Amino acid sequence: MIVNSKYLKFLRNKKAKIAVWGCGYIGYSTMSFYAKNNIRSLGYDIDKKKIDTINKGKISIYGLKNWLGFSLNKKQKKIINATDNLEEILNDDEIICHFICIPTEKKGKPYLKYFKEVIKLISRRKNNKFNLKECIIVESTLMPNTVDKTFKSDLKKNKIIKNFHFAVAPRRDWFEDPTKTLETLDRVFGCYHKDSNKIIRDILLIVSNKVHVASSYMVAELVKSIENCYRHVEINLANELSLAFPDKNMREVLNLVGTKWNMNTYYPGFGTGGYCIPLSSKYVIGGSKFPKKLNIVKAAVKLDSQINRIIGKSIIKKNIKKILIMGLSYKSNLKVHILSPTIDFVNYLKKNSVSVSIFDPLFSSKEIKQITKAKSLKNIKSLKSFDALVIMIKHDQFYNMNFKKMIKNSKLKLILDNADFFKIKPNYLSKSVEYKKTGQSNWLS
């Protein structure tokens, strides 16, 4: 206990600081929560605009302020700093702990190049002025067995195992819900050496209310992928049930199923998106010694890759030629398009000669065109030129729109509501407009 008390002492009296590699949702929130507890930080990112914003005490990431649920005071803002200068972070002798928060995927597959580079860079550091063995806490999601299969030689070669307290502690945050944060959610971590457990635990407990110590880093690696794999399978089971019972209102059925005390509730709809869920099952398969045993998981991956095409086919059958999609983000009130089901859905429609327009107020027209190569709308005054409207998600801004006015005199044939945006069918819709929620009876017919 004497050794790890030094880490807390130097962090709490502001003589020492943490380094955060990657200043996106995960990295910036790490800095914010530690600043809330009066811990200094220095973040590193290659995005200069992001760095400048952070150093001005502002948040450039859309929706993050609401999710954090608190505002930093002037003193706390001043103890958050960021840089795009590698030498500045590598030579800062006040750093005693490194949080790695960089993305570990690219185009839907594990991508570890940047992670390796960061590990190599950290290994170049000289001793801090406290003569403490520095900590490395990996917050990025790793495929099971990544450390052993991919990094072990690098960790040994760069003397990470010998010279650092190395831990895997993937994040669990739900950025759509301000009650589920780094502070409130249980934290899991595992270390390379057991003598690091108390030190890492104390550093995490500065912010997190409760932490669980895994027996090793290998277990901690598995936890994130497995818990998201469970969700991935359940989400795709909802879609599978809807396909198996097309004449039944599976949305209602699953809502009632969810009233049982030990059941989760997931509804049929478009494929999964984001950094975690769609990759989780692939991570579990890729990291397994016996992938052939994971038939249920493989089935979830397969259906997840097909569901947008199945929905697309059902829409095309209705002779839909022009369609408006509301929502590019994979999640409401979050400006993240990574693996968004909208992208796959748009690609399928365009290949089948359907004209697609996208409205998402979180993205600029230029961003939407770059990401999807589809038309983009800055605002929507009328739906006269569209045959169908698909509401993928429900940004708060959507509730300020006058749908009654927009739909008036339109030639809409279909409204497909994936977000349960309208609790009931709007009474101002004409009988010629088919309104369906994903998962309702015959929604794909």
VODO-509211 format. One record per residue (C-alpha): residue number from 1; residue in three letters; z, x negated, y negated. Coordinates in steps of 0.02 Angstrom, whole numbers, plus 50000, padded with zeros to 5 digits. Last residue first. Example, Ala and Ser with C-alpha at 12.3 -4.5 7.8 and 13.67 -1.06 7.14 Angstrom:
// residues 2
[node 2,SER,[50357,49316,50053]] [node 1,ALA,[50390,49385,50225]] 
// end
This chain:
// residues 445
[node 445,SER,[47654,52205,50361]] [node 444,LEU,[47769,52062,50312]] [node 443,TRP,[47902,52169,50229]] [node 442,ASN,[47894,52292,50373]] [node 441,SER,[48081,52327,50365]] [node 440,GLN,[48173,52225,50235]] [node 439,GLY,[48191,52038,50262]] [node 438,THR,[48115,51984,50097]] [node 437,LYS,[48135,52125,49974]] [node 436,LYS,[47986,52239,49955]] [node 435,TYR,[47914,52343,49814]] [node 434,GLU,[47741,52418,49841]] [node 433,VAL,[47668,52474,49675]] [node 432,SER,[47555,52627,49689]] [node 431,LYS,[47705,52743,49673]] [node 430,SER,[47729,52683,49495]] [node 429,LEU,[47875,52570,49454]] [node 428,TYR,[47990,52636,49317]] [node 427,ASN,[48127,52682,49440]] [node 426,PRO,[48157,52498,49481]] [node 425,LYS,[48181,52475,49670]] [node 424,ILE,[48363,52435,49700]] [node 423,LYS,[48466,52278,49677]] [node 422,PHE,[48323,52203,49579]] [node 421,PHE,[48338,52014,49585]] [node 420,ASP,[48374,52012,49772]] [node 419,ALA,[48302,51835,49761]] [node 418,ASN,[48152,51850,49876]] [node 417,ASP,[48084,52003,49787]] [node 416,LEU,[47902,52036,49833]] [node 415,ILE,[47820,52149,49705]] [node 414,LEU,[47653,52216,49763]] [node 413,LYS,[47499,52312,49704]] [node 412,LEU,[47513,52273,49520]] [node 411,LYS,[47378,52347,49411]] [node 410,SER,[47482,52340,49253]] [node 409,ASN,[47493,52482,49126]] [node 408,LYS,[47680,52449,49103]] [node 407,ILE,[47741,52306,49212]] [node 406,MET,[47786,52192,49068]] [node 405,LYS,[47868,52331,48968]] [node 404,LYS,[47980,52381,49113]] [node 403,PHE,[48010,52200,49155]] [node 402,ASN,[48084,52161,48984]] [node 401,MET,[48146,51984,49014]] [node 400,ASN,[48324,51931,48973]] [node 399,TYR,[48375,51937,49156]] [node 398,PHE,[48245,51805,49197]] [node 397,GLN,[48338,51680,49086]] [node 396,ASP,[48482,51675,49212]] [node 395,HIS,[48364,51600,49340]] [node 394,LYS,[48338,51714,49489]] [node 393,ILE,[48238,51638,49631]] [node 392,MET,[48070,51668,49716]] [node 391,ILE,[48017,51826,49625]] [node 390,VAL,[47840,51858,49687]] [node 389,LEU,[47728,51968,49580]] [node 388,ALA,[47562,52035,49644]] [node 387,ASP,[47393,52097,49583]] [node 386,PHE,[47404,52009,49415]] [node 385,SER,[47304,52027,49253]] [node 384,LYS,[47407,52169,49180]] [node 383,LEU,[47574,52081,49207]] [node 382,SER,[47619,52080,49023]] [node 381,LYS,[47725,51983,48900]] [node 380,ILE,[47764,51834,49009]] [node 379,ASN,[47809,51667,48933]] [node 378,LYS,[47754,51486,48943]] [node 377,LEU,[47641,51526,49091]] [node 376,SER,[47579,51395,49213]] [node 375,LYS,[47419,51379,49314]] [node 374,ALA,[47432,51285,49477]] [node 373,LYS,[47416,51098,49508]] [node 372,THR,[47588,51114,49590]] [node 371,ILE,[47692,50968,49524]] [node 370,GLN,[47580,50905,49385]] [node 369,LYS,[47535,51081,49327]] [node 368,ILE,[47717,51135,49325]] [node 367,GLU,[47769,50978,49230]] [node 366,LYS,[47634,51003,49098]] [node 365,SER,[47682,51185,49073]] [node 364,SER,[47861,51129,49044]] [node 363,PHE,[47994,51166,49174]] [node 362,LEU,[48159,51261,49158]] [node 361,PRO,[48069,51416,49096]] [node 360,ASP,[47985,51442,49265]] [node 359,PHE,[47828,51547,49271]] [node 358,ILE,[47692,51503,49396]] [node 357,SER,[47512,51563,49408]] [node 356,VAL,[47410,51571,49569]] [node 355,SER,[47230,51625,49597]] [node 354,VAL,[47205,51657,49782]] [node 353,SER,[47059,51566,49863]] [node 352,ASN,[47139,51535,50032]] [node 351,LYS,[47177,51352,49999]] [node 350,LYS,[47260,51411,49838]] [node 349,LEU,[47376,51527,49933]] [node 348,TYR,[47430,51391,50053]] [node 347,ASN,[47463,51264,49916]] [node 346,VAL,[47563,51392,49816]] [node 345,PHE,[47676,51430,49966]] [node 344,ASP,[47705,51245,49999]] [node 343,ILE,[47755,51217,49818]] [node 342,THR,[47861,51374,49803]] [node 341,PRO,[47962,51320,49954]] [node 340,SER,[48040,51186,49842]] [node 339,LEU,[48037,51018,49932]] [node 338,ILE,[48110,50934,49775]] [node 337,HIS,[48083,51053,49628]] [node 336,VAL,[48249,51025,49541]] [node 335,LYS,[48290,51103,49373]] [node 334,LEU,[48437,51208,49430]] [node 333,ASN,[48477,51383,49368]] [node 332,SER,[48428,51463,49534]] [node 331,LYS,[48379,51349,49679]] [node 330,TYR,[48216,51275,49743]] [node 329,SER,[48152,51265,49567]] [node 328,LEU,[47974,51331,49541]] [node 327,GLY,[48026,51509,49500]] [node 326,MET,[47930,51667,49459]] [node 325,ILE,[47766,51671,49554]] [node 324,LEU,[47619,51769,49481]] [node 323,ILE,[47477,51817,49597]] [node 322,LYS,[47293,51849,49576]] [node 321,LYS,[47178,51894,49721]] [node 320,ILE,[47287,52005,49830]] [node 319,ASN,[47183,52098,49959]] [node 318,LYS,[47337,52161,50051]] [node 317,LYS,[47294,52044,50194]] [node 316,ILE,[47319,51898,50074]] [node 315,ILE,[47503,51945,50057]] [node 314,SER,[47536,51947,50244]] [node 313,LYS,[47447,51781,50263]] [node 312,GLY,[47554,51701,50128]] [node 311,ILE,[47714,51760,50211]] [node 310,ILE,[47661,51678,50375]] [node 309,ARG,[47604,51524,50280]] [node 308,ASN,[47773,51511,50194]] [node 307,ILE,[47862,51531,50361]] [node 306,GLN,[47772,51389,50450]] [node 305,SER,[47866,51230,50403]] [node 304,ASP,[48035,51317,50417]] [node 303,LEU,[47981,51386,50585]] [node 302,LYS,[47948,51211,50653]] [node 301,VAL,[48107,51135,50584]] [node 300,ALA,[48212,51276,50656]] [node 299,ALA,[48127,51259,50825]] [node 298,LYS,[48166,51074,50825]] [node 297,VAL,[48350,51111,50796]] [node 296,ILE,[48355,51235,50939]] [node 295,ASN,[48267,51111,51055]] [node 294,LEU,[48382,50965,51016]] [node 293,LYS,[48390,50890,51191]] [node 292,LYS,[48223,50802,51169]] [node 291,PRO,[48301,50705,51025]] [node 290,PHE,[48409,50604,51145]] [node 289,LYS,[48471,50450,51053]] [node 288,SER,[48482,50554,50894]] [node 287,GLY,[48453,50488,50718]] [node 286,GLY,[48279,50560,50695]] [node 285,ILE,[48328,50730,50765]] [node 284,VAL,[48484,50742,50657]] [node 283,TYR,[48390,50680,50504]] [node 282,LYS,[48250,50803,50534]] [node 281,SER,[48380,50941,50546]] [node 280,SER,[48456,50888,50381]] [node 279,LEU,[48294,50865,50285]] [node 278,PRO,[48263,51049,50246]] [node 277,ILE,[48447,51074,50198]] [node 276,CYS,[48485,50919,50093]] [node 275,TYR,[48370,50864,49953]] [node 274,GLY,[48306,51033,49901]] [node 273,GLY,[48213,51174,49988]] [node 272,THR,[48222,51302,50128]] [node 271,GLY,[48075,51411,50175]] [node 270,PHE,[48040,51583,50102]] [node 269,GLY,[48142,51733,50151]] [node 268,PRO,[48258,51806,50281]] [node 267,TYR,[48441,51821,50232]] [node 266,TYR,[48593,51715,50272]] [node 265,THR,[48770,51777,50293]] [node 264,ASN,[48901,51668,50378]] [node 263,MET,[49009,51739,50516]] [node 262,ASN,[49190,51710,50567]] [node 261,TRP,[49272,51860,50480]] [node 260,LYS,[49136,51985,50523]] [node 259,THR,[49067,52060,50362]] [node 258,GLY,[48917,51943,50378]] [node 257,VAL,[48843,52047,50517]] [node 256,LEU,[48836,52190,50391]] [node 255,ASN,[48731,52087,50271]] [node 254,LEU,[48629,52027,50418]] [node 253,VAL,[48583,52205,50467]] [node 252,GLU,[48543,52254,50288]] [node 251,ARG,[48425,52107,50264]] [node 250,MET,[48355,52136,50439]] [node 249,ASN,[48290,52307,50388]] [node 248,LYS,[48205,52344,50554]] [node 247,ASP,[48018,52368,50585]] [node 246,PRO,[47982,52182,50596]] [node 245,PHE,[48114,52148,50731]] [node 244,ALA,[48060,51980,50801]] [node 243,LEU,[47992,51917,50634]] [node 242,SER,[48153,51966,50544]] [node 241,LEU,[48255,51886,50682]] [node 240,GLU,[48158,51724,50661]] [node 239,ASN,[48185,51725,50474]] [node 238,ALA,[48372,51746,50495]] [node 237,LEU,[48371,51612,50631]] [node 236,ASN,[48288,51498,50503]] [node 235,ILE,[48437,51513,50388]] [node 234,GLU,[48556,51488,50535]] [node 233,VAL,[48467,51331,50595]] [node 232,HIS,[48463,51255,50422]] [node 231,ARG,[48646,51297,50394]] [node 230,TYR,[48698,51209,50554]] [node 229,CYS,[48585,51063,50507]] [node 228,ASN,[48676,51053,50341]] [node 227,GLU,[48843,51028,50429]] [node 226,ILE,[48764,50905,50551]] [node 225,SER,[48677,50798,50420]] [node 224,LYS,[48832,50781,50312]] [node 223,VAL,[48951,50747,50458]] [node 222,LEU,[48842,50620,50549]] [node 221,GLU,[48856,50482,50419]] [node 220,ALA,[49045,50508,50409]] [node 219,VAL,[49056,50483,50598]] [node 218,MET,[48959,50319,50588]] [node 217,TYR,[49067,50261,50440]] [node 216,SER,[49216,50264,50558]] [node 215,SER,[49369,50364,50614]] [node 214,ALA,[49339,50490,50476]] [node 213,VAL,[49469,50505,50339]] [node 212,HIS,[49477,50678,50262]] [node 211,VAL,[49499,50700,50075]] [node 210,LYS,[49582,50836,49971]] [node 209,ASN,[49596,50870,49785]] [node 208,SER,[49451,50755,49741]] [node 207,VAL,[49453,50658,49577]] [node 206,ILE,[49578,50515,49587]] [node 205,LEU,[49585,50556,49773]] [node 204,LEU,[49421,50464,49799]] [node 203,ILE,[49494,50299,49737]] [node 202,ASP,[49652,50321,49842]] [node 201,ARG,[49553,50358,50000]] [node 200,ILE,[49441,50207,49972]] [node 199,ILE,[49592,50091,49964]] [node 198,LYS,[49685,50172,50107]] [node 197,ASN,[49534,50167,50223]] [node 196,SER,[49479,49988,50189]] [node 195,ASP,[49588,49914,50327]] [node 194,LYS,[49491,50024,50447]] [node 193,HIS,[49334,49921,50423]] [node 192,TYR,[49161,49999,50403]] [node 191,CYS,[49239,50148,50317]] [node 190,GLY,[49224,50336,50339]] [node 189,PHE,[49230,50473,50210]] [node 188,VAL,[49247,50663,50202]] [node 187,ARG,[49290,50759,50043]] [node 186,ASP,[49358,50936,50035]] [node 185,LEU,[49283,51033,49891]] [node 184,THR,[49376,51066,49729]] [node 183,GLU,[49350,50908,49626]] [node 182,LEU,[49176,50856,49681]] [node 181,THR,[49125,51035,49649]] [node 180,LYS,[49116,51207,49725]] [node 179,THR,[49189,51328,49598]] [node 178,PRO,[49044,51299,49478]] [node 177,ASP,[48922,51375,49605]] [node 176,GLU,[48736,51337,49598]] [node 175,PHE,[48765,51150,49607]] [node 174,TRP,[48842,51163,49780]] [node 173,ASP,[48925,50994,49803]] [node 172,ARG,[48947,50916,49976]] [node 171,ARG,[48930,50731,49934]] [node 170,PRO,[48915,50594,50064]] [node 169,ALA,[49061,50470,50084]] [node 168,VAL,[49007,50314,50179]] [node 167,ALA,[49121,50166,50149]] [node 166,PHE,[49108,49977,50128]] [node 165,HIS,[49257,49876,50065]] [node 164,PHE,[49161,49721,50012]] [node 163,ASN,[49146,49534,50048]] [node 162,LYS,[49128,49525,50237]] [node 161,ILE,[49028,49683,50270]] [node 160,ILE,[48922,49656,50115]] [node 159,LYS,[48884,49476,50163]] [node 158,ASN,[48702,49492,50111]] [node 157,LYS,[48644,49446,50286]] [node 156,LYS,[48779,49553,50365]] [node 155,LEU,[48739,49708,50266]] [node 154,ASP,[48554,49675,50282]] [node 153,SER,[48567,49656,50471]] [node 152,LYS,[48670,49815,50481]] [node 151,PHE,[48557,49911,50363]] [node 150,THR,[48425,49999,50466]] [node 149,LYS,[48491,50042,50639]] [node 148,ASP,[48679,50025,50613]] [node 147,VAL,[48688,50094,50437]] [node 146,THR,[48559,50228,50470]] [node 145,ASN,[48646,50289,50629]] [node 144,PRO,[48641,50470,50571]] [node 143,MET,[48520,50493,50425]] [node 142,LEU,[48602,50452,50260]] [node 141,THR,[48646,50565,50113]] [node 140,SER,[48688,50468,49956]] [node 139,GLU,[48872,50454,49908]] [node 138,VAL,[48889,50277,49977]] [node 137,ILE,[49054,50202,49918]] [node 136,ILE,[49051,50013,49894]] [node 135,CYS,[49218,49933,49853]] [node 134,GLU,[49254,49763,49776]] [node 133,LYS,[49375,49636,49850]] [node 132,LEU,[49491,49604,49704]] [node 131,ASN,[49498,49443,49605]] [node 130,PHE,[49547,49542,49449]] [node 129,LYS,[49411,49459,49344]] [node 128,ASN,[49275,49522,49460]] [node 127,ASN,[49197,49394,49577]] [node 126,LYS,[49010,49367,49565]] [node 125,ARG,[48886,49503,49604]] [node 124,ARG,[48730,49461,49702]] [node 123,SER,[48782,49575,49847]] [node 122,ILE,[48765,49723,49728]] [node 121,LEU,[48580,49684,49708]] [node 120,LYS,[48548,49677,49896]] [node 119,ILE,[48634,49844,49922]] [node 118,VAL,[48534,49917,49778]] [node 117,GLU,[48370,49855,49851]] [node 116,LYS,[48410,49927,50021]] [node 115,PHE,[48445,50097,49944]] [node 114,TYR,[48283,50088,49846]] [node 113,LYS,[48181,50059,50005]] [node 112,LEU,[48271,50192,50106]] [node 111,TYR,[48150,50337,50113]] [node 110,PRO,[48194,50472,50238]] [node 109,LYS,[48056,50604,50241]] [node 108,GLY,[48019,50761,50141]] [node 107,LYS,[47902,50679,50016]] [node 106,LYS,[48029,50543,49979]] [node 105,GLU,[48209,50537,50035]] [node 104,THR,[48363,50429,50006]] [node 103,PRO,[48392,50477,49825]] [node 102,ILE,[48515,50361,49732]] [node 101,CYS,[48701,50393,49718]] [node 100,ILE,[48781,50227,49768]] [node 99,PHE,[48958,50220,49696]] [node 98,HIS,[49017,50042,49662]] [node 97,CYS,[49201,49994,49641]] [node 96,ILE,[49287,49848,49555]] [node 95,ILE,[49187,49831,49395]] [node 94,GLU,[49274,49735,49255]] [node 93,ASP,[49171,49577,49282]] [node 92,ASP,[49011,49656,49217]] [node 91,ASN,[48879,49531,49272]] [node 90,LEU,[48782,49642,49391]] [node 89,ILE,[48790,49793,49275]] [node 88,GLU,[48722,49699,49124]] [node 87,GLU,[48601,49595,49227]] [node 86,LEU,[48518,49751,49292]] [node 85,ASN,[48478,49819,49120]] [node 84,ASP,[48439,50005,49129]] [node 83,THR,[48612,50044,49064]] [node 82,ALA,[48743,50180,49059]] [node 81,ASN,[48911,50211,48979]] [node 80,ILE,[49049,50339,49008]] [node 79,ILE,[49213,50284,48928]] [node 78,LYS,[49157,50351,48758]] [node 77,LYS,[49136,50527,48824]] [node 76,GLN,[49318,50526,48878]] [node 75,LYS,[49378,50479,48704]] [node 74,LYS,[49273,50615,48624]] [node 73,ASN,[49333,50752,48742]] [node 72,LEU,[49241,50792,48902]] [node 71,SER,[49189,50970,48932]] [node 70,PHE,[49232,51066,49088]] [node 69,GLY,[49152,51180,49219]] [node 68,LEU,[49045,51043,49295]] [node 67,TRP,[48920,51177,49347]] [node 66,ASN,[48894,51237,49169]] [node 65,LYS,[48863,51060,49107]] [node 64,LEU,[48745,51022,49251]] [node 63,GLY,[48627,51164,49212]] [node 62,TYR,[48485,51054,49152]] [node 61,ILE,[48516,50867,49162]] [node 60,SER,[48512,50786,48989]] [node 59,ILE,[48700,50786,48963]] [node 58,LYS,[48759,50709,48800]] [node 57,GLY,[48882,50573,48753]] [node 56,LYS,[48752,50471,48658]] [node 55,ASN,[48759,50339,48794]] [node 54,ILE,[48712,50471,48922]] [node 53,THR,[48560,50525,48820]] [node 52,ASP,[48500,50346,48800]] [node 51,ILE,[48516,50313,48987]] [node 50,LYS,[48421,50472,49032]] [node 49,LYS,[48281,50424,48914]] [node 48,LYS,[48278,50249,48990]] [node 47,ASP,[48252,50312,49168]] [node 46,ILE,[48278,50158,49278]] [node 45,ASP,[48460,50204,49308]] [node 44,TYR,[48627,50112,49308]] [node 43,GLY,[48794,50190,49266]] [node 42,LEU,[48947,50104,49195]] [node 41,SER,[49112,50195,49216]] [node 40,ARG,[49286,50206,49141]] [node 39,ILE,[49420,50314,49223]] [node 38,ASN,[49510,50438,49109]] [node 37,ASN,[49528,50574,49242]] [node 36,LYS,[49393,50676,49156]] [node 35,ALA,[49297,50512,49151]] [node 34,TYR,[49305,50509,49342]] [node 33,PHE,[49235,50684,49348]] [node 32,SER,[49098,50642,49225]] [node 31,MET,[49045,50478,49308]] [node 30,THR,[49029,50563,49478]] [node 29,SER,[48935,50708,49396]] [node 28,TYR,[48812,50582,49323]] [node 27,GLY,[48782,50502,49493]] [node 26,ILE,[48759,50662,49593]] [node 25,TYR,[48650,50758,49472]] [node 24,GLY,[48551,50602,49421]] [node 23,CYS,[48625,50439,49359]] [node 22,GLY,[48584,50319,49501]] [node 21,TRP,[48697,50172,49543]] [node 20,VAL,[48871,50211,49475]] [node 19,ALA,[48986,50066,49434]] [node 18,ILE,[49174,50099,49421]] [node 17,LYS,[49289,50024,49291]] [node 16,ALA,[49436,49905,49270]] [node 15,LYS,[49556,49876,49125]] [node 14,LYS,[49563,50062,49092]] [node 13,ASN,[49749,50078,49134]] [node 12,ARG,[49700,50201,49271]] [node 11,LEU,[49568,50089,49349]] [node 10,PHE,[49677,49933,49349]] [node 9,LYS,[49827,50023,49423]] [node 8,LEU,[49725,50122,49549]] [node 7,TYR,[49644,49965,49618]] [node 6,LYS,[49809,49870,49617]] [node 5,SER,[49893,50010,49716]] [node 4,ASN,[49767,49972,49855]] [node 3,VAL,[49844,49802,49890]] [node 2,ILE,[50027,49853,49883]] [node 1,MET,[50000,50000,50000]] 
// end
